[in-house]
């Protein structure tokens, strides 16, 4: 059980942001469903939407997602693409009509549904000639650590000492150990009490290639309870179970020909595996305030997660002394298993409106607000978590999301389109810019079953920092997500 794995803003945001890719109809309207209901993914936006269903219904949705990343790093441009097929949604709703015609409570509905809230499959490649070395990552963490903690004692192996440092000193000492054993730095004084070190990589230019490959998903399982009161009011509640399955592998390759460097090549790999589970609830209402006008209101509680993490590391270096080149491979083959921690992601408030043009068309608008500065790592008594929560409070802010969608029906065919705009969760939009997205959709109703198809595209720019310590240079990354979703539904 290793200690002190450094969680940060990127981790908190990763699990706080949702990109629900549900049914094709939902996606075709860019998710503007808060005042509409009658769609299984719409229940995830406003639980009152369950009571809008007139018949029992079930649907399943699958999609193809393309993630296209363009990166600019020290004037070098690179592109990378990842394509993934995944299950977007599956679920059903059961409608129980009240047989008492004199009761104002017209019906009760019970729904169960799964929505994919985040697809983590992605590949990012960054390359360029920087002026800052990965050697600084190891050097900065080594300063202040006694030399005797970084040296093998007696019959001790690389794995033994790496494991010992993880259990007793934490990640910083493990990174320092890798750097020392890889000859990236040397002690200022060659004695066991030395705590200061000097780099074996001279200043200059560094050819760097950075690859980040991520896999996994975020999902939400929903139990929906909803009811209709008279002809004009719908109420609902969701009980949600959240899951996180996330893996990340990063590899940095760096070479240099700088005068005075004895280490001219470094390869550094980090692997992270994350499993998490959480709980949240939602309450919502929809009101028919006029013949063709509906208004919706929803409150999402925070989500409370318990998260488990595991990591592995690998380092390879080449150094040249007196004309002799030697390779050092530091492969501890140790799985660091960290103590579980808790994460509270912020709640959300949403308001919506929809205008229905008889049976031929509709237009819908959703607005929601989430304060990302309320992301909280727990226990807050932990000084590391407390410090990170303070950074989050000063770095992140509240963000609004706007969605608008429309649908036109003629005969059994439906045409759909939508647009959505999400504000950046950062105070400084240079770190992450706002997100823009558009969507199109097509549906055909066969009576007791239907088929829908949608296309959606989003685009966003951000700064991708390579490491939090030492090599803190960033690449400008523009990400374009394109998805095609197909839904098959049954009305029972």
C-alpha positions as CSV (number, residue, x, y, z in Angstrom):
1,X,0.0,0.0,0.0
2,X,1.8,3.1,-1.2
3,X,1.2,6.6,0.2
4,X,0.7,10.1,-1.1
5,X,-0.4,9.7,-4.7
6,X,-0.9,13.3,-5.8
7,X,-4.4,14.0,-7.0
8,X,-5.0,17.3,-8.7
9,X,-7.3,19.5,-10.7
10,X,-7.2,17.4,-13.8
11,X,-8.4,14.3,-11.8
12,X,-11.2,16.3,-10.2
13,X,-12.4,17.7,-13.5
14,X,-12.1,14.3,-15.3
15,X,-14.7,12.8,-12.9
16,X,-16.9,16.0,-12.6
17,X,-17.6,16.7,-16.2
18,X,-20.3,14.7,-18.0
19,X,-20.7,14.2,-21.7
20,X,-23.9,12.1,-21.8
21,X,-24.1,10.3,-25.1
22,X,-27.5,8.7,-24.8
23,X,-30.1,7.9,-27.4
24,X,-29.8,9.2,-31.0
25,X,-32.8,11.5,-30.5
26,X,-31.3,13.0,-27.4
27,X,-28.0,13.6,-29.2
28,X,-29.8,14.9,-32.3
29,X,-31.3,17.8,-30.2
30,X,-27.9,18.3,-28.4
31,X,-29.4,17.1,-25.1
32,X,-31.9,19.9,-24.9
33,X,-34.6,17.7,-23.2
34,X,-35.1,19.2,-19.8
35,X,-38.7,20.3,-20.5
36,X,-39.6,17.5,-22.9
37,X,-39.2,14.1,-21.4
38,X,-40.5,11.0,-23.2
39,X,-36.9,9.8,-23.9
40,X,-34.9,7.4,-21.8
41,X,-31.8,9.6,-21.9
42,X,-33.9,12.7,-21.2
43,X,-34.7,11.1,-17.8
44,X,-31.0,11.7,-16.9
45,X,-31.5,15.4,-17.5
46,X,-34.9,15.8,-15.7
47,X,-36.4,12.8,-13.8
48,X,-39.9,14.2,-14.3
49,X,-39.5,13.2,-18.0
50,X,-40.3,9.6,-17.0
51,X,-43.9,10.6,-16.4
52,X,-44.3,12.0,-19.9
53,X,-44.2,8.4,-21.4
54,X,-47.6,7.2,-22.6
55,X,-46.6,3.5,-23.1
56,X,-44.0,1.1,-21.8
57,X,-40.9,1.6,-23.8
58,X,-37.4,0.2,-24.1
59,X,-34.4,1.3,-26.2
60,X,-30.7,0.5,-26.8
61,X,-28.2,2.9,-28.3
62,X,-24.7,2.3,-29.7
63,X,-22.3,4.8,-31.1
64,X,-19.0,5.4,-32.9
65,X,-16.8,8.2,-31.5
66,X,-13.8,9.8,-33.2
67,X,-11.4,11.9,-31.2
68,X,-9.1,14.0,-33.3
69,X,-6.3,15.9,-31.4
70,X,-4.1,18.5,-33.0
71,X,-1.2,19.6,-30.8
72,X,1.3,22.5,-31.1
73,X,4.4,22.2,-29.0
74,X,7.4,24.6,-29.6
75,X,6.2,25.3,-33.1
76,X,5.9,21.6,-34.0
77,X,2.4,20.4,-35.2
78,X,1.2,16.8,-34.6
79,X,-2.1,15.0,-35.1
80,X,-3.6,11.9,-33.5
81,X,-6.9,10.1,-33.9
82,X,-8.8,7.5,-31.8
83,X,-11.9,5.7,-32.9
84,X,-14.1,3.7,-30.5
85,X,-17.4,1.8,-30.6
86,X,-19.3,1.8,-27.4
87,X,-22.7,1.2,-25.8
88,X,-24.3,4.6,-25.2
89,X,-27.6,3.7,-23.5
90,X,-29.9,0.8,-22.6
91,X,-33.0,0.9,-20.5
92,X,-36.7,0.8,-20.2
93,X,-39.7,2.5,-18.6
94,X,-43.0,1.0,-17.3
95,X,-46.1,3.1,-17.2
96,X,-48.9,2.4,-14.6
97,X,-52.0,4.3,-15.3
98,X,-54.3,5.1,-12.4
99,X,-57.6,3.2,-12.8
100,X,-59.4,5.8,-10.6
101,X,-60.5,8.4,-13.1
102,X,-61.5,10.8,-10.3
103,X,-57.9,11.0,-8.9
104,X,-55.7,13.9,-10.0
105,X,-52.7,11.5,-10.0
106,X,-53.0,10.2,-13.6
107,X,-50.1,7.8,-13.7
108,X,-46.9,6.5,-12.1
109,X,-43.8,5.4,-14.0
110,X,-40.8,3.3,-13.1
111,X,-37.7,3.5,-15.2
112,X,-34.3,1.9,-15.2
113,X,-31.6,3.1,-17.5
114,X,-27.8,3.2,-18.2
115,X,-26.2,6.2,-19.8
116,X,-22.6,6.5,-20.9
117,X,-21.5,9.8,-19.3
118,X,-17.9,9.9,-20.4
119,X,-15.8,8.0,-23.0
120,X,-12.2,8.2,-21.9
121,X,-10.7,6.4,-25.0
122,X,-8.2,8.9,-26.4
123,X,-4.8,9.1,-27.9
124,X,-2.6,12.2,-27.8
125,X,0.8,12.6,-29.4
126,X,3.0,15.7,-28.7
127,X,6.4,16.3,-30.2
128,X,8.9,19.2,-30.4
129,X,12.2,20.7,-29.5
130,X,11.8,22.1,-26.0
131,X,14.2,23.9,-23.7
132,X,13.3,22.1,-20.5
133,X,14.3,18.6,-19.7
134,X,12.5,15.7,-18.0
135,X,15.6,15.5,-15.9
136,X,14.2,18.5,-13.9
137,X,11.2,16.3,-13.0
138,X,13.5,13.9,-11.1
139,X,16.0,16.5,-9.8
140,X,13.4,18.8,-8.2
141,X,11.8,15.8,-6.3
142,X,15.2,14.6,-5.1
143,X,16.3,17.8,-3.4
144,X,16.0,17.3,0.3
145,X,16.0,13.5,0.3
146,X,19.0,11.8,2.0
147,X,21.3,10.0,-0.4
148,X,21.1,6.8,1.7
149,X,17.4,6.4,0.9
150,X,18.2,6.3,-2.8
151,X,21.0,3.8,-2.6
152,X,20.6,0.0,-2.6
153,X,21.8,-1.6,0.7
154,X,23.4,-5.0,0.9
155,X,21.4,-7.6,-1.1
156,X,18.5,-5.1,-1.7
157,X,17.0,-5.1,-5.2
158,X,15.5,-2.2,-7.2
159,X,12.0,-3.7,-6.5
160,X,12.7,-3.9,-2.8
161,X,13.8,-0.3,-2.3
162,X,11.2,1.1,-4.7
163,X,8.5,-0.7,-2.8
164,X,9.9,0.4,0.6
165,X,10.0,4.1,-0.5
166,X,6.4,3.9,-1.7
167,X,5.2,2.4,1.6
168,X,7.2,4.8,3.8
169,X,8.2,7.9,1.9
170,X,5.7,8.3,-0.9
171,X,5.7,9.0,-4.6
172,X,8.2,11.8,-4.5
173,X,10.9,9.6,-3.1
174,X,10.1,6.9,-5.6
175,X,10.6,9.3,-8.5
176,X,13.8,10.5,-7.0
177,X,15.0,6.9,-6.6
178,X,14.3,6.3,-10.3
179,X,16.2,9.3,-11.3
180,X,19.2,8.5,-9.2
181,X,19.4,4.8,-10.3
182,X,19.1,6.1,-13.9
183,X,22.1,8.4,-13.4
184,X,20.0,11.4,-14.3
185,X,21.6,13.3,-11.3
186,X,24.4,12.9,-8.9
187,X,24.8,14.0,-5.2
188,X,26.7,17.3,-4.5
189,X,28.6,15.4,-1.8
190,X,29.1,11.7,-1.9
191,X,28.0,10.8,1.6
192,X,24.9,9.2,3.0
193,X,23.6,12.4,4.6
194,X,23.7,14.4,1.3
195,X,20.4,16.0,0.4
196,X,21.4,18.2,-2.6
197,X,21.8,17.0,-6.2
198,X,23.1,18.2,-9.5
199,X,21.8,17.2,-12.9
200,X,23.8,15.2,-15.5
201,X,21.7,16.7,-18.3
202,X,23.1,20.0,-19.4
203,X,20.9,22.9,-20.4
204,X,20.1,23.4,-24.1
205,X,17.6,21.9,-26.6
206,X,15.7,18.7,-26.1
207,X,13.9,16.6,-28.7
208,X,10.8,15.3,-27.0
209,X,8.0,13.0,-27.9
210,X,5.1,12.6,-25.5
211,X,2.3,10.0,-25.9
212,X,-0.7,9.7,-23.7
213,X,-3.2,6.8,-24.3
214,X,-6.3,6.6,-22.2
215,X,-9.0,4.0,-22.0
216,X,-12.2,3.5,-20.1
217,X,-15.6,5.1,-19.4
218,X,-17.8,6.8,-17.0
219,X,-21.3,5.4,-16.6
220,X,-24.5,6.2,-14.7
221,X,-27.2,3.6,-13.7
222,X,-30.5,5.3,-12.9
223,X,-33.6,4.2,-11.1
224,X,-36.3,6.6,-12.1
225,X,-39.6,7.2,-10.2
226,X,-42.0,9.7,-11.7
227,X,-45.7,10.7,-11.6
228,X,-48.2,12.9,-13.4
229,X,-50.5,15.2,-11.5
230,X,-53.5,16.4,-13.5
231,X,-52.8,17.1,-17.2
232,X,-50.2,19.8,-16.4
233,X,-47.6,18.7,-13.9
234,X,-45.0,16.0,-13.9
235,X,-42.6,15.2,-11.0
236,X,-39.7,12.7,-10.7
237,X,-36.7,11.6,-8.7
238,X,-33.6,9.7,-9.8
239,X,-31.3,7.6,-7.7
240,X,-28.1,7.2,-9.6
241,X,-25.2,4.8,-9.2
242,X,-22.0,6.0,-10.9
243,X,-19.0,4.0,-12.0
244,X,-15.5,5.0,-13.2
245,X,-13.1,2.8,-15.1
246,X,-10.1,4.7,-16.3
247,X,-6.6,3.8,-17.5
248,X,-3.9,6.1,-18.6
249,X,-0.4,5.3,-20.0
250,X,2.1,8.1,-20.7
251,X,5.5,7.8,-22.3
252,X,8.1,10.5,-22.8
253,X,11.1,10.0,-25.0
254,X,13.8,12.7,-24.8
255,X,17.2,13.0,-26.5
256,X,19.8,15.7,-26.5
257,X,23.3,16.5,-27.8
258,X,24.0,19.3,-25.4
259,X,27.6,20.0,-24.5
260,X,28.3,18.8,-20.9
261,X,25.5,16.2,-20.8
262,X,26.5,12.7,-19.8
263,X,22.9,11.5,-20.1
264,X,21.6,12.0,-23.7
265,X,18.5,9.8,-23.8
266,X,15.6,9.3,-21.4
267,X,12.5,7.2,-21.7
268,X,9.9,7.5,-18.9
269,X,6.7,5.6,-18.6
270,X,3.8,6.0,-16.2
271,X,0.7,3.8,-16.0
272,X,-2.4,4.7,-13.9
273,X,-5.5,2.5,-13.3
274,X,-8.6,4.0,-11.6
275,X,-11.8,2.4,-10.4
276,X,-14.5,4.4,-8.7
277,X,-18.1,4.2,-7.6
278,X,-20.4,6.9,-6.5
279,X,-23.9,8.0,-5.7
280,X,-26.1,11.0,-6.6
281,X,-29.8,11.9,-6.7
282,X,-31.9,14.2,-8.9
283,X,-35.3,15.8,-8.4
284,X,-37.2,17.5,-11.2
285,X,-40.5,18.9,-12.4
286,X,-42.1,19.7,-15.7
287,X,-45.2,22.0,-16.0
288,X,-47.5,22.7,-18.9
289,X,-48.0,26.5,-18.3
290,X,-49.8,26.9,-21.6
291,X,-51.3,24.7,-24.3
292,X,-48.0,24.5,-26.1
293,X,-45.4,25.7,-23.6
294,X,-43.6,23.5,-21.1
295,X,-41.2,24.6,-18.4
296,X,-38.7,22.3,-16.5
297,X,-36.6,22.6,-13.4
298,X,-34.0,20.1,-12.1
299,X,-31.6,19.9,-9.2
300,X,-28.7,17.4,-9.2
301,X,-27.1,16.7,-5.9
302,X,-23.3,16.4,-5.7
303,X,-21.9,13.0,-6.6
304,X,-20.0,11.3,-3.8
305,X,-17.2,9.0,-5.1
306,X,-14.9,6.5,-3.5
307,X,-11.9,6.0,-5.8
308,X,-9.1,3.5,-5.9
309,X,-5.8,4.0,-7.8
310,X,-2.9,1.8,-8.9
311,X,0.3,2.8,-10.7
312,X,3.4,1.4,-12.3
313,X,6.6,3.1,-13.6
314,X,9.5,2.4,-15.9
315,X,12.7,4.4,-16.7
316,X,15.4,3.9,-19.3
317,X,18.4,6.1,-19.8
318,X,21.6,6.2,-21.9
319,X,24.7,7.8,-20.6
320,X,28.2,8.3,-22.1
321,X,31.3,8.5,-20.0
322,X,34.8,8.4,-21.5
323,X,33.4,7.5,-24.8
324,X,31.5,4.5,-23.5
325,X,27.7,4.4,-23.8
326,X,25.7,2.4,-21.3
327,X,22.0,1.8,-20.9
328,X,20.3,1.8,-17.6
329,X,16.9,0.1,-17.3
330,X,15.0,0.8,-14.0
331,X,12.0,-1.4,-14.1
332,X,10.8,-2.0,-10.5
333,X,7.9,-4.2,-11.6
334,X,6.0,-3.1,-8.5
335,X,2.3,-2.3,-8.5
336,X,1.6,0.7,-6.3
337,X,-1.8,0.3,-4.6
338,X,-2.9,3.5,-3.0
339,X,-5.3,4.0,-0.1
340,X,-8.8,4.8,-1.3
341,X,-9.9,8.4,-1.2
342,X,-13.2,10.2,-1.5
343,X,-14.2,12.9,-4.0
344,X,-17.2,15.1,-4.0
345,X,-18.1,16.6,-7.4
346,X,-20.4,19.6,-7.6
347,X,-24.1,19.6,-8.0
348,X,-26.0,21.2,-10.8
349,X,-29.1,23.4,-11.3
350,X,-30.9,23.3,-14.6
351,X,-33.9,25.2,-16.1
352,X,-35.5,24.5,-19.4
353,X,-38.4,25.5,-21.7
354,X,-40.0,23.8,-24.7
355,X,-42.6,25.0,-27.2
356,X,-44.6,22.3,-29.0
357,X,-46.1,23.1,-32.4
358,X,-48.9,20.6,-32.3
359,X,-47.7,17.2,-33.6
360,X,-45.4,18.6,-36.3
361,X,-42.6,20.4,-34.5
362,X,-40.9,21.5,-31.3
363,X,-38.1,23.7,-30.1
364,X,-36.4,23.3,-26.7
365,X,-33.9,25.2,-24.7
366,X,-31.9,24.1,-21.6
367,X,-29.7,26.1,-19.3
368,X,-27.6,24.6,-16.5
369,X,-25.0,25.8,-14.0
370,X,-22.3,23.9,-12.1
371,X,-19.7,25.4,-9.8
372,X,-16.5,23.5,-10.4
373,X,-14.7,25.3,-7.6
374,X,-16.7,23.0,-5.2
375,X,-14.8,19.9,-6.2
376,X,-13.5,18.5,-3.0
377,X,-11.0,15.8,-2.2
378,X,-11.5,14.0,1.1
379,X,-10.6,13.6,3.9
380,X,-10.1,17.3,4.1
381,X,-8.0,16.8,7.3
382,X,-5.3,15.4,5.0
383,X,-2.8,18.3,4.4
384,X,-2.2,17.3,0.8
385,X,-5.9,17.2,0.0
386,X,-6.5,20.4,1.9
387,X,-3.9,22.2,-0.1
388,X,-5.3,20.8,-3.4
389,X,-8.8,21.9,-2.5
390,X,-7.5,25.4,-1.9
391,X,-5.9,25.4,-5.4
392,X,-9.1,24.2,-6.9
393,X,-11.1,26.9,-5.2
394,X,-8.8,29.6,-6.6
395,X,-8.4,28.1,-10.1
396,X,-11.8,26.8,-11.1
397,X,-15.1,28.6,-11.3
398,X,-18.8,28.2,-12.0
399,X,-19.7,27.4,-15.6
400,X,-23.0,27.6,-17.5
401,X,-24.1,25.3,-20.3
402,X,-26.6,26.3,-23.0
403,X,-28.4,23.8,-25.2
404,X,-31.0,24.4,-27.9
405,X,-32.6,21.8,-30.1
406,X,-35.5,21.4,-32.6
407,X,-37.4,18.6,-34.2
408,X,-39.7,18.6,-37.3
409,X,-42.0,15.7,-38.1
410,X,-43.8,14.8,-41.3
411,X,-45.6,11.5,-41.6
412,X,-43.4,9.0,-39.7
413,X,-40.1,10.8,-40.3
414,X,-38.4,13.2,-37.8
415,X,-35.7,15.7,-38.6
416,X,-33.6,17.1,-35.7
417,X,-30.9,19.6,-35.1
418,X,-29.2,21.2,-32.1
419,X,-26.4,23.4,-30.7
420,X,-24.8,23.5,-27.3
421,X,-22.2,25.8,-25.7
422,X,-20.3,25.0,-22.5
423,X,-18.3,27.6,-20.6
424,X,-14.8,26.7,-19.4
425,X,-14.5,25.6,-15.8
426,X,-11.3,27.5,-15.4
427,X,-11.0,31.2,-14.4
428,X,-8.2,31.4,-17.0
429,X,-9.7,30.4,-20.3
430,X,-6.2,30.0,-21.8
431,X,-5.9,26.8,-19.8
432,X,-9.2,25.4,-21.3
433,X,-11.4,27.3,-23.6
434,X,-15.2,27.1,-24.0
435,X,-16.7,24.1,-25.8
436,X,-19.0,24.4,-28.9
437,X,-21.1,21.6,-30.4
438,X,-23.6,21.0,-33.1
439,X,-25.8,18.0,-33.9
440,X,-28.1,16.6,-36.5
441,X,-30.6,13.7,-36.3
442,X,-33.0,11.6,-38.3
443,X,-35.7,9.2,-37.0
444,X,-38.4,6.9,-38.4
445,X,-41.4,5.6,-36.5
446,X,-42.6,2.1,-37.5
447,X,-45.5,2.1,-35.0
448,X,-44.5,-0.3,-32.3
449,X,-40.8,0.3,-32.8
450,X,-38.6,3.1,-34.1
451,X,-35.0,3.7,-35.3
452,X,-33.0,6.9,-34.9
453,X,-29.7,8.1,-36.1
454,X,-27.7,11.2,-35.0
455,X,-24.4,13.0,-35.7
456,X,-22.8,15.3,-33.2
457,X,-19.5,17.3,-33.3
458,X,-17.8,19.3,-30.5
459,X,-14.6,21.3,-30.5
460,X,-12.5,22.7,-27.7
461,X,-8.9,24.0,-27.1
462,X,-6.8,23.5,-24.0
463,X,-3.3,23.6,-22.7
464,X,-1.9,20.1,-22.1
465,X,0.8,20.3,-19.4
466,X,3.3,17.4,-19.7
467,X,4.1,17.1,-15.9
468,X,3.2,19.0,-12.8
469,X,6.8,19.2,-11.6
470,X,10.0,20.0,-13.5
471,X,8.9,19.6,-17.1
472,X,5.9,21.8,-16.9
473,X,5.8,23.0,-20.5
474,X,2.4,22.8,-22.2
475,X,1.2,22.0,-25.7
476,X,-1.8,23.8,-27.2
477,X,-4.3,21.0,-28.0
478,X,-7.4,21.3,-30.1
479,X,-9.8,18.4,-29.8
480,X,-12.6,17.6,-32.1
481,X,-15.1,14.9,-31.1
482,X,-17.4,13.4,-33.7
483,X,-20.0,10.8,-32.9
484,X,-22.6,8.8,-34.8
485,X,-25.3,7.2,-32.6
486,X,-27.9,4.6,-33.6
487,X,-30.9,3.8,-31.4
488,X,-33.5,1.0,-31.7
489,X,-36.6,1.4,-29.6
490,X,-39.7,-0.6,-28.8
491,X,-43.1,0.7,-27.6
492,X,-44.9,-2.1,-25.7
